[in-house]
């Protein structure tokens, strides 16, 4: 397969590229604002043909599509931080909705019809109706943040283009994902990074967090990209599939497990984000439709995800604090 990945050098894009390169037999290309792998992905150098292109530059995207002639397109690029979106709504809408429209317009102009996977988010559902927080694909969309609203709009656009101009787009609504190499802008790697710094003696044994009362459906990113690989091949164009573990985990419990794995004695101080004026209540994915269509199921135990994330930050912190 000839496979194009937007946002190919990011967290999820890097793990997807790693999976596809390991699978072998594919020609890979990635679009990102800078055609370079960051240090944590240096081992992927040469695995994919990288192009420094902003998705808003429709003619440039069209040229790559015409030249590369992808069979599959994984559309991962976009604004991804729900918390920051309250402070940066214009950038969020621009990078999620406008960029997605630009991509689809460029593909349509090329005259090609690559099978495309659009990665949406479970946050489009907002607060669940069910007592247990489980949501299926037929639940109403009630986004509670600029991030979720912009993704919901791009999600609906992704359905619309399957009707006209007839692009074969499959949608996945991804619930929270984490794992090694994720930015510390997100909760789990942020906790792990702080613990690694405490272990290395470069931070006082005080760990700062936001609100720990919420619960999240967290999946290992390596399980997530395995789901993407299956659904782009076996999913139905125009259809949407939830991807998640189906388990809602309290962030307090996640932190407690990480601290236990670290073996450290720490003090926790909480400072909720005042800019995050709304948030979604407990939700968890009903991923039955995805399982039936593809046979996918999570394979990595959650404690292993946390251990691997902590080990990654321990190695990173040791490397950075060691004398040259």
TAFEN-V594421 format. One record per residue. N is the residue number from 1. SS is DSSP state (h for helix, s for strand, l for the rest). Layout:
N|SS + N|SS
This chain:
1|l + 2|s + 3|s + 4|s + 5|s + 6|s + 7|l + 8|l + 9|l + 10|l + 11|h + 12|h + 13|h + 14|h + 15|h + 16|h + 17|h + 18|h + 19|h + 20|h + 21|h + 22|h + 23|h + 24|l + 25|l + 26|l + 27|s + 28|s + 29|s + 30|s + 31|s + 32|s + 33|l + 34|l + 35|l + 36|l + 37|l + 38|l + 39|h + 40|h + 41|h + 42|h + 43|h + 44|h + 45|l + 46|l + 47|l + 48|l + 49|s + 50|s + 51|s + 52|s + 53|l + 54|l + 55|l + 56|l + 57|l + 58|h + 59|h + 60|h + 61|h + 62|h + 63|h + 64|h + 65|h + 66|h + 67|h + 68|h + 69|l + 70|l + 71|l + 72|s + 73|s + 74|s + 75|s + 76|l + 77|l + 78|l + 79|l + 80|l + 81|l + 82|h + 83|h + 84|h + 85|h + 86|l + 87|l + 88|l + 89|h + 90|h + 91|h + 92|h + 93|h + 94|h + 95|h + 96|h + 97|h + 98|h + 99|h + 100|h + 101|h + 102|h + 103|h + 104|h + 105|h + 106|h + 107|h + 108|h + 109|h + 110|h + 111|l + 112|l + 113|l + 114|l + 115|s + 116|s + 117|s + 118|s + 119|s + 120|s + 121|s + 122|h + 123|h + 124|h + 125|h + 126|l + 127|l + 128|l + 129|l + 130|l + 131|l + 132|l + 133|l + 134|s + 135|s + 136|l + 137|l + 138|l + 139|l + 140|l + 141|l + 142|l + 143|l + 144|l + 145|l + 146|h + 147|h + 148|h + 149|h + 150|h + 151|h + 152|h + 153|h + 154|h + 155|h + 156|h + 157|h + 158|h + 159|h + 160|h + 161|h + 162|h + 163|h + 164|l + 165|l + 166|l + 167|l + 168|l + 169|s + 170|s + 171|s + 172|s + 173|s + 174|s + 175|l + 176|s + 177|s + 178|s + 179|l + 180|l + 181|l + 182|l + 183|l + 184|l + 185|l + 186|l + 187|h + 188|h + 189|h + 190|h + 191|h + 192|h + 193|h + 194|h + 195|h + 196|h + 197|h + 198|h + 199|h + 200|l + 201|l + 202|l + 203|l + 204|l + 205|l + 206|s + 207|s + 208|s + 209|s + 210|l + 211|l + 212|l + 213|l + 214|l + 215|s + 216|s + 217|s + 218|s + 219|s + 220|s + 221|h + 222|h + 223|h + 224|h + 225|h + 226|h + 227|h + 228|h + 229|h + 230|h + 231|h + 232|h + 233|h + 234|h + 235|l + 236|l + 237|l + 238|l + 239|l + 240|s + 241|s + 242|s + 243|s + 244|l + 245|l + 246|l + 247|l + 248|s + 249|s + 250|s + 251|h + 252|h + 253|h + 254|h + 255|h + 256|h + 257|h + 258|h + 259|h + 260|h + 261|h + 262|h + 263|l + 264|l + 265|l + 266|l + 267|s + 268|s + 269|s + 270|s + 271|l + 272|l + 273|l + 274|l + 275|l + 276|l + 277|l + 278|l + 279|l + 280|l + 281|l + 282|l + 283|l + 284|s + 285|s + 286|l + 287|l + 288|h + 289|h + 290|h + 291|h + 292|h + 293|h + 294|h + 295|l + 296|l + 297|l + 298|l + 299|l + 300|l + 301|l + 302|h + 303|h + 304|h + 305|h + 306|h + 307|h + 308|h + 309|h + 310|h + 311|h + 312|h + 313|h + 314|h + 315|h + 316|h + 317|h + 318|h + 319|h + 320|h + 321|h + 322|l + 323|l + 324|l
